[in-house]
Amino acid sequence: MSAPANVTTHSFTGCQAQAIALAERVAERLRNGLAQRGQAVLAVSGGSTPKAFFEQLSRQALDWARVQVTLVDERWVPESDARSNARLVHTHLLQHAAAAAPFIPLYTGDASPEAGLARAEARIAALPLPFDAVVLGMGDDGHTASFFPGGDRLAEALDPDGSARVLPMHAPDAGEPRITLTLPTLLQTRALYLLVAGEKKRDVLADARLGLGAARDYPVRAVLTQQRVPVAVYWCP
Ligand SMILES: O=C1O[C@H](COP(=O)(O)O)[C@@H](O)[C@H](O)[C@H]1O
């Protein structure tokens, strides 16, 4: 059985080297966007894995004031909460040179993602898509963005022809209510990266790519098997 041809994997012996390589690659994408269109748009994931990448990217010399930064998904908590993805981005990415970048949050302060959906959707609709780069992460359970196994709106979020840009998501293992860009929105990008670390995630990814056993149902498989945008996996141990 062969892996989908749309995926290339860049493996690194250390996570610092991975962070540097991806930061240089994404910065190059953003510079191209600035040179060709006068602006650029970047969507990044949260969680814990992107910290080193964010630190490297934040020091890249480019005209950050013209780079709009948003999230691929958010936990429905205020930025004062340690689990906020926006907090992570502010702390680790929007500093140094990148402090000048405008940030477009998905969290609106409404009581629920359903209540904030229209405002979040309007924020994404106002971006000049396609993205120049989207950087996804992945959990051990095969979730990416907030496409969680068992998610109440998973099928809708993964529908490649769906019209929603953003959707709420509730799932048993998500921790808190979520909001997520949908798959067709994430695929409106000039470059798509999947940043993963650790042996466990390497195995999850390999199984998901091949559709082996339970991994056939891992949401990340929808990203790995689509043919719209090539996926570059950046992996470190
Ligand atoms: O909850 C989330 O988890 C994933 C993976 O996070 P990590 O801590 O295992 O790196 C992340 O990609 C997603 O943006 C986040 O909301």
The ligand as an SDF file (V2000), in Angstrom:
LIG
                    3D

 16 16  0  0  0  0  0  0  0  0999 V2000
   -6.1120   21.5420   21.0270 O   0  0  0  0  0  0  0  0  0  0  0  0
   -5.3170   21.6740   20.1320 C   0  0  0  0  0  0  0  0  0  0  0  0
   -4.4210   20.6770   19.8990 O   0  0  0  0  0  0  0  0  0  0  0  0
   -3.7150   20.5410   18.6590 C   0  0  0  0  0  0  0  0  0  0  0  0
   -2.4520   19.7450   18.9710 C   0  0  0  0  0  0  0  0  0  0  0  0
   -1.7900   20.4010   20.0360 O   0  0  0  0  0  0  0  0  0  0  0  0
   -0.4090   19.8870   20.6730 P   0  0  0  0  0  0  0  0  0  0  0  0
   -0.4080   20.4540   22.0650 O   0  0  0  0  0  0  0  0  0  0  0  0
   -0.4250   18.3920   20.6700 O   0  0  0  0  0  0  0  0  0  0  0  0
    0.6730   20.4650   19.8310 O   0  0  0  0  0  0  0  0  0  0  0  0
   -3.4620   21.8800   18.0040 C   0  0  0  0  0  0  0  0  0  0  0  0
   -2.9380   21.6850   16.7050 O   0  0  0  0  0  0  0  0  0  0  0  0
   -4.7380   22.7020   17.9740 C   0  0  0  0  0  0  0  0  0  0  0  0
   -4.5170   23.9510   17.3250 O   0  0  0  0  0  0  0  0  0  0  0  0
   -5.1890   22.9400   19.3900 C   0  0  0  0  0  0  0  0  0  0  0  0
   -6.3650   23.7150   19.4610 O   0  0  0  0  0  0  0  0  0  0  0  0
  1  2  2  0
  2  3  1  0
  2 15  1  0
  3  4  1  0
  4  5  1  0
  4 11  1  0
  5  6  1  0
  6  7  1  0
  7  8  2  0
  7  9  1  0
  7 10  1  0
 11 12  1  0
 11 13  1  0
 13 14  1  0
 13 15  1  0
 15 16  1  0
M  END
$$$$
